[in-house]
Amino acid sequence: MILKDGQFWVAQLDFTTSADFNTMKWAVFTKHDYNVFNPIHTWIEYINRLIGALSGLPVLALAIVAVARTRKNWGNALLSVGVLFLLLFEAWLGKLVVDGNLVPNQITIHMMGSVAIVLLLLALRARNTPSPAPLPLPVRNGLLFLLVLIVIQIFLGTQTRELVDAAFGHNELVLRTNVISSIEEVMPKIHRSFAWVILIVTSVLYYLRRKHQAMVPGFGALIFAIGLEWSVGVVLYFLGLPKAMQPVHLVLSIGILASISYPLFLSFRKS
């Protein structure tokens, strides 16, 4: 594929290029309606595909080993095969997302699929970790409720991200500082308000843990991550969506998800 005269052209057959451009060997690429080449975006996408392919190797090995030992532990086999299936689904869906130039809703499904992979891997790890002291029921229920809220918030955040991308796509002149106010849908407001709900529930959970003197692995890191995530969200809203803060916001959300789900899964293990 080459970029010529403001258009992308795709080769119609395998050949060695020469100094002259022969239109008989090329055709205008019509799958996408944009013709801007961004090397940074290209490298990010390429590295993303490499990591996806490399991650498939240990997941495949894990599934093979777990299935071979199904009689000893069928739960491990079920979870491992589930991770492999979801990873293959993510690869297929990722191709559709790229081919469709960030198709709405598919981005959200892609993101929620990655969330499911993280949860399954943590459930698998918890199954094969010695059970710690049991958590008091109020603390366990608080963790479970907070986990559900975090998953909902990630969903809302991904939907908001889709609206932001659409706002930039529909109006090339829109500034990052004005993009949130230019979105007419209520999703960004729901996402922003829902952060307060998570903050309140986290505060209640902190109180319950202290009241019952419960040992929750990584609880301090969880509280810090939620506070940092909330602060990054404030920066994104009031400083016009700084590019550097968007991936930080995303990675923190997955870290929070893991910090809640792992001790929760451990609490359901039998001693």
C-alpha distance (Angstrom), angle and dihedral (degrees) to the residues before:
residue distance angle dihedral
M1 . . .
I2 3.81 . .
L3 3.79 137.0 .
K4 3.81 112.3 -126.8
D5 3.80 132.1 159.8
G6 3.80 91.4 -4.7
Q7 3.82 93.2 -55.2
F8 3.77 136.4 97.3
W9 3.81 115.2 -120.9
V10 3.80 124.8 -164.2
A11 3.82 124.0 -154.4
Q12 3.79 116.0 -112.0
L13 3.81 94.4 -153.9
D14 3.80 141.7 4.2
F15 3.80 111.8 -79.2
T16 3.80 142.8 135.3
T17 3.79 111.9 -100.6
S18 3.77 122.2 -126.2
A19 3.79 135.2 -163.8
D20 3.83 91.7 -87.7
F21 3.80 122.1 71.3
N22 3.80 111.0 -130.2
T23 3.81 110.8 -162.8
M24 3.80 89.9 -161.6
K25 3.80 89.2 71.1
W26 3.79 96.5 45.8
A27 3.81 137.3 56.3
V28 3.78 130.7 -163.9
F29 3.79 110.9 -98.6
T30 3.82 106.1 -122.4
K31 3.81 102.7 169.4
H32 3.82 90.8 93.1
D33 3.79 126.9 40.9
Y34 3.82 95.6 -145.9
N35 3.78 129.4 77.5
V36 3.79 105.2 -169.5
F37 3.79 117.7 121.3
N38 3.80 112.7 -149.9
P39 3.83 111.3 -175.9
I40 3.82 93.0 -164.6
H41 3.80 92.6 54.7
T42 3.80 89.8 44.3
W43 3.81 93.4 53.9
I44 3.81 91.9 45.2
E45 3.79 90.4 53.0
Y46 3.81 92.3 44.8
I47 3.82 92.8 50.3
N48 3.81 89.2 46.2
R49 3.81 89.8 55.8
L50 3.80 92.3 47.1
I51 3.81 91.9 51.3
G52 3.80 89.9 47.1
A53 3.79 91.6 52.2
L54 3.82 93.7 45.3
S55 3.81 92.3 48.0
G56 3.77 88.4 56.5
L57 3.82 92.1 65.8
P58 3.84 98.6 63.8
V59 3.81 90.6 37.9
L60 3.81 90.2 53.8
A61 3.82 91.1 47.1
L62 3.80 90.1 48.3
A63 3.80 91.8 51.9
I64 3.82 92.9 48.1
V65 3.81 93.2 50.2
A66 3.81 93.0 44.2
V67 3.82 93.2 49.1
A68 3.82 90.2 48.1
R69 3.81 87.8 56.9
T70 3.78 96.7 42.5
R71 3.81 93.3 125.6
K72 3.80 91.2 56.4
N73 3.81 95.6 44.9
W74 3.78 119.5 3.3
G75 3.81 91.6 175.6
N76 3.81 92.0 63.6
A77 3.80 90.4 49.7
L78 3.79 92.7 50.1
L79 3.80 93.9 49.3
S80 3.82 93.8 43.9
V81 3.80 93.6 50.8
G82 3.81 88.6 46.5
V83 3.81 90.6 55.2
L84 3.81 91.0 48.9
F85 3.80 92.1 49.1
L86 3.80 92.1 48.9
L87 3.80 91.9 47.8
L88 3.81 90.9 53.0
F89 3.79 89.5 47.0
E90 3.82 90.2 50.4
A91 3.82 91.2 51.3
W92 3.79 91.8 50.5
L93 3.79 93.6 45.1
G94 3.81 91.5 45.2
K95 3.80 88.9 58.3
L96 3.81 90.4 52.0
V97 3.81 91.2 48.7
V98 3.82 91.8 52.7
D99 3.80 94.9 41.6
G100 3.80 89.9 50.6
N101 3.83 93.5 47.5
L102 3.82 95.7 -112.6
V103 3.79 98.5 -35.6
P104 3.83 111.1 -148.6
N105 3.83 117.1 -106.2
Q106 3.81 91.1 13.3
I107 3.81 88.1 78.7
T108 3.80 89.5 55.6
I109 3.80 92.0 48.1
H110 3.81 89.0 48.1
M111 3.80 91.1 52.1
M112 3.80 94.6 45.8
G113 3.80 88.9 50.1
S114 3.80 89.5 57.9
V115 3.80 88.9 49.3
A116 3.81 89.4 53.9
I117 3.82 90.5 50.8
V118 3.81 91.2 52.9
L119 3.80 91.4 49.1
L120 3.80 93.5 49.1
L121 3.82 92.6 48.3
L122 3.79 91.5 49.8
A123 3.80 91.0 47.0
L124 3.81 88.1 51.8
R125 3.80 91.6 50.2
A126 3.80 91.8 47.6
R127 3.81 90.9 52.1
N128 3.79 89.5 58.4
T129 3.81 98.5 42.7
P130 3.81 123.8 89.3
S131 3.78 109.6 -101.2
P132 3.82 114.9 -107.5
A133 3.78 125.1 -147.0
P134 3.83 109.6 -50.3
L135 3.79 116.4 -98.9
P136 3.80 120.0 -120.7
L137 3.78 110.7 -103.5
P138 3.85 95.4 -113.8
V139 3.82 91.0 53.5
R140 3.80 92.6 46.3
N141 3.79 91.7 49.2
G142 3.80 89.8 47.2
L143 3.79 91.2 53.5
L144 3.79 91.0 47.7
F145 3.80 92.4 49.6
L146 3.81 91.6 47.6
L147 3.82 90.6 49.4
V148 3.81 90.7 54.9
L149 3.80 90.3 48.7
I150 3.81 92.2 50.0
V151 3.81 91.9 51.4
I152 3.82 89.6 50.3
Q153 3.80 90.5 47.9
I154 3.81 91.9 51.2
F155 3.80 88.3 51.5
L156 3.81 91.2 50.2
G157 3.79 90.7 46.4
T158 3.79 92.6 52.1
Q159 3.80 90.4 49.4
T160 3.81 89.0 50.7
R161 3.80 90.3 50.2
E162 3.81 89.6 53.8
L163 3.81 90.5 53.2
V164 3.81 90.5 49.4
D165 3.81 91.3 51.6
A166 3.80 90.0 48.0
A167 3.81 91.1 50.1
F168 3.81 91.0 54.0
G169 3.80 91.1 45.2
H170 3.80 95.6 50.5
N171 3.79 95.1 46.0
E172 3.80 118.6 30.9
L173 3.82 90.7 -173.4
V174 3.80 96.2 58.5
L175 3.80 113.2 115.5
R176 3.80 122.5 -133.7
T177 3.81 88.7 -122.4
N178 3.81 90.2 58.8
V179 3.79 101.9 36.2
I180 3.83 96.4 94.9
S181 3.80 92.8 50.4
S182 3.82 90.2 47.5
I183 3.83 92.2 60.2
E184 3.80 110.1 94.2
E185 3.82 96.2 -167.7
V186 3.81 118.9 96.0
M187 3.82 95.0 -131.9
P188 3.85 95.9 98.3
K189 3.82 89.7 51.2
I190 3.81 91.5 49.9
H191 3.81 90.7 48.3
R192 3.80 91.3 50.0
S193 3.81 94.6 46.0
F194 3.80 92.4 45.2
A195 3.81 88.7 61.2
W196 3.82 88.2 67.9
V197 3.82 90.0 54.2
I198 3.81 90.1 53.4
L199 3.80 90.8 47.9
I200 3.81 91.6 52.0
V201 3.83 93.5 46.8
T202 3.81 90.0 47.8
S203 3.81 89.9 53.1
V204 3.82 90.7 51.0
L205 3.81 90.0 48.3
Y206 3.81 90.1 50.8
Y207 3.82 89.2 52.8
L208 3.82 92.5 48.2
R209 3.79 92.7 50.3
R210 3.80 91.6 51.6
K211 3.80 92.7 44.6
H212 3.80 93.6 52.4
Q213 3.84 94.9 33.9
A214 3.79 88.3 -130.0
M215 3.80 121.4 179.5
V216 3.81 105.2 -132.7
P217 3.84 112.3 176.8
G218 3.80 111.1 -122.4
F219 3.80 94.1 1.5
G220 3.80 93.8 140.1
A221 3.80 91.3 52.8
L222 3.81 89.4 48.1
I223 3.81 93.1 54.7
F224 3.81 91.1 46.3
A225 3.82 92.3 48.7
I226 3.81 93.1 50.1
G227 3.79 91.1 49.4
L228 3.79 91.2 47.9
E229 3.79 91.8 46.5
W230 3.79 90.6 52.0
S231 3.82 90.1 49.9
V232 3.81 92.3 49.5
G233 3.80 89.0 51.0
V234 3.80 89.7 54.3
V235 3.81 90.0 50.3
L236 3.81 91.2 49.7
Y237 3.79 92.4 51.1
F238 3.79 100.6 43.3
L239 3.82 99.7 34.4
G240 3.79 98.0 48.1
L241 3.82 103.8 -99.9
P242 3.84 101.3 -61.4
K243 3.79 107.2 -144.8
A244 3.80 93.8 -131.1
M245 3.81 92.2 55.5
Q246 3.81 97.2 54.4
P247 3.84 97.1 71.0
V248 3.82 89.5 41.5
H249 3.81 88.9 54.6
L250 3.80 90.7 50.4
V251 3.80 97.2 45.8
L252 3.80 91.8 47.4
S253 3.81 90.6 53.8
I254 3.81 90.9 56.1
G255 3.80 90.5 46.2
I256 3.80 90.2 52.4
L257 3.79 90.3 48.3
A258 3.82 90.6 53.1
S259 3.82 93.2 44.9
I260 3.80 90.7 55.7
S261 3.79 101.0 38.7
Y262 3.83 99.4 47.6
P263 3.84 98.1 58.5
L264 3.79 88.3 39.0
F265 3.80 92.2 54.8
L266 3.80 89.9 45.5
S267 3.80 90.1 54.3
F268 3.80 90.5 60.0
R269 3.80 92.6 55.9
K270 3.76 118.2 103.6
S271 3.80 115.5 -120.6
